[in-house]
Amino acid sequence: MRKPDASQVVQAMSFLLSLCLALQVTSGLDGTEFSGGWLTGPLLSMADIGTVIFILAFVLTFLFPRVAAAIGLVSSLLCVPLCCFLVAPIPFAQVFARGHEFKVQPAPGFHWHTWPGIALLVAAFNCYLCVRCFVVADRMPRQRTRLA
């Protein structure tokens, strides 16, 4: 096994940070009415699935970097909707859930919540790293082996 290069280490640390942030954002939401709603329930399930997939992406980063990048991209995109809902509940509901009624009407506009906001920034960084992994890998010259 060869030594991991710098891009693999950055990608793995980014996945680990995303895992920690996803756990922080979803902590305390399981078992509440948030997990049972027709809108919020699927958002929480998507984030939980994305959290588990981050572990797989972290492990595969050192074995199969491109596969890990694809898995990391999917897991980042699975965690984004919950964070968007927590930062901007009314605009999110207006775009994705016409007719959603809030039991307690939140204030309109955007609400800065630290963990979901940071998770959104890290998810954007993850997407950049994952797409960059594909672009850089395609530009690298193919190594050919000679049989003679």
VENJO-V517032 format. One record per backbone hydrogen bond with DSSP energy under -0.5 kcal/mol. NH is the residue of the N-H (numbers start at 0). CO is the residue of the C=O. If there is no record, write none. Layout:
nh | co
NH | CO
NH | CO
//
This chain:
nh | co
8 | 4
9 | 5
10 | 6
11 | 7
12 | 8
13 | 9
14 | 10
15 | 11
16 | 12
17 | 13
18 | 14
19 | 15
20 | 16
21 | 17
22 | 18
23 | 19
24 | 20
25 | 21
26 | 22
28 | 25
29 | 25
31 | 28
34 | 28
34 | 31
35 | 32
36 | 32
40 | 36
42 | 38
43 | 39
44 | 40
45 | 41
46 | 42
47 | 43
48 | 44
49 | 45
50 | 46
51 | 47
52 | 48
53 | 49
54 | 50
54 | 51
55 | 51
56 | 52
57 | 53
58 | 54
59 | 55
60 | 56
61 | 58
63 | 59
67 | 63
68 | 64
69 | 65
70 | 66
71 | 67
72 | 68
73 | 69
74 | 70
75 | 71
76 | 72
77 | 73
78 | 74
79 | 75
80 | 76
82 | 78
83 | 79
84 | 80
85 | 81
86 | 82
87 | 83
91 | 87
92 | 88
93 | 89
94 | 90
95 | 91
96 | 92
99 | 96
101 | 99
104 | 102
110 | 86
112 | 110
116 | 112
117 | 113
118 | 114
119 | 115
120 | 116
121 | 117
122 | 118
123 | 119
124 | 120
125 | 121
126 | 122
127 | 123
128 | 124
129 | 125
130 | 126
131 | 127
132 | 128
133 | 129
134 | 130
135 | 131
136 | 132
137 | 133
138 | 134
139 | 135
//
